[in-house]
Amino acid sequence: MSDAPVKFAARNSVAQVEESNDLAPKFDDRGLITVVTTDADSGELLMQGYMNAEALQLTIQTGEAHYFSRSRQVLWHKGATSGFVQRVREMLIDDDQDCVWLRVDVAGGASCHVGYRSCFYRSVPTGAEFRAQAVDGGISLHWTETQKVFDPDDVYGDAPNPTIL
């Protein structure tokens, strides 16, 4: 691994951002860029998160996913506590460079802090399905995963819950 810092190009023009070889990510007003993460083999959506410049740099340098927690306001190396490290097989950036897509291999097979494989373990009924079950407009989510890969209490113990209600 190179010890050289990752340098992002300045954003000079639409053509440069969309058509050049320059990595010129567009961070939002909080200094974050959206990241979607999928399983490199199956294509399954595992999670959506955010990176600040440091997390993006560390991900590029180490080949392991790093994120920035908006709720805790801290940098986090995915899997550092749980052992479910996400090894980046491929990193892509969208056309205007404001969204990153990570294709990863997950050690241990889980990406969700709740214990499921994917953070997307419930579906939302829409259209006719919603109308058939709706009572006063209320929605009942459907579980797409019913077995946890791990028990969060065993893995995280007394650590603070990584989400804020």
N, C-alpha and C positions, 0 to 999 in steps of 0.2 A: 504494500500500500504506500502510495506517495504521501509524504508529509506536506506537500505543497498545498496551500489553501485553495479552495475552489473559488474562482472569481466569476461573477456574473457580469455579462456585458450590459452597458447602459442601453436603455431603450431609446433609439434615435428616430425610427420611422416605422410605419406599418410594414413596408417592404422588408426592412431588416428583421423585424420580429417574426413575420410570417414566412419569409422566403430565404433567410440566410442560415448559416450554420451556428450563429451566435445563440448561446443560452442566455436569455434576457427575461427571466421570470417577472411576472407582474404580481406583486404582493398587494393585498387590499389595504385599506386605511388603517388596519390594525397590524399590518406587517405579516399577514398570513396568506397562504395559497392553499386552495382546496386540493385534497388528495383522495382518489378512489383506489382501493386496493382489491385485487382479485387473485384467486388461486391461479398460478401459472399453468397448471395442467388442465383443470376443468373449466376455467373461466368464471367460476362462481364468485359473486360479489361477496367479499368478506367484511369490508368496512369502508367508511368514509371518514376522513379526518382532515387535519390541517398541519402545515409545516410553516415555520418561520424560516428566515434565511439560514440560521444555524442548523436547524433540523434537515433542511434540504442539502446543505453542504455536508453534514455528517452522513446522510444516506448515500450520497454520491461517493464519499471517501471510503466508507466502511462496507458498502454493499448490503447493509442491514437497515431496515426501516426505522427512522426516527420521526417523531411527530411533536407537535406543540399542543398541549392541552389548554383549550380556552377556559375550561372551568377551573383548573388548578393554576393556570398561568405558569406552567413549567414545561421544559423540554423533556421528552420521554423516549427512551429506547425501547421499542416494542419488544416485550418478552424478557426484559431485564429482571423483573420480579417473578414472572410466571414460568419462564423458560420457553415460552412459545414465540421464539424469535422469528421474525419475518425476514428471510433472505431474499434479496431482490434479484430476480432473474432478468427482469427488463424494466426500465423506467422510460415512460413516454411523457411528452408534454404536448398539450393541445396547440392549435394553430395560433392563438393569440397569447400563448404562454401564461395563462392564469389558472391552469388546472394540470395536476400531475396524475398519471395513472401508473401505479406500481403493479407488476405481475410478480407474485412472490411464491416461495415455498415456505410453508409454515411448520416449524419444528413442533411436534406434539399435536398438530392438527386443529388448534383452536385459535381464533383471533378476537373473540369477544370477552370482555372482562366479566360478563355475567356467567360465562362457562360454556356457551354454545360455540359451535364452529364459526359461524358468521354472526355479525352484529344485526343482520337482517333475518331474524328468526320468526317474524310475524308478518302476515299479509293483511292488507286492508281491502275489504270488499268494495267493489265499485259497480256502477251501472245496475243491471237487473239483480245481481246478488245483493247489493246494498239495499235496494228497494224492497226485496223479499224479507229481509231481516230487520230493517230499521224500525225502531220504536221511538217516536218523537225525535227522529234524526240521529239517535245514538248509534254508535258504531261498535261492533264487537270484533276484535281482531281474531284472526285465525293463526294458530301455531303451525309453522312450517318445520320446525325442529322441536322434538319432544325430549330428546336425551342430551344432557350436558356432557361435554367432553371432560370437564373437570369441575370440582366443587370450589367456588371462589373463596369460601371460608378457609378451606385447607391451604389454598395457594397464597391468599393475601392476608389471612389472619385478621389482626386488628388494624391493618392499614386503612386509611380513610377511603371511603367510596370515591372512585375516580370521576363520578358524575355529580352534578348539582341539579336538584329539582327546580 
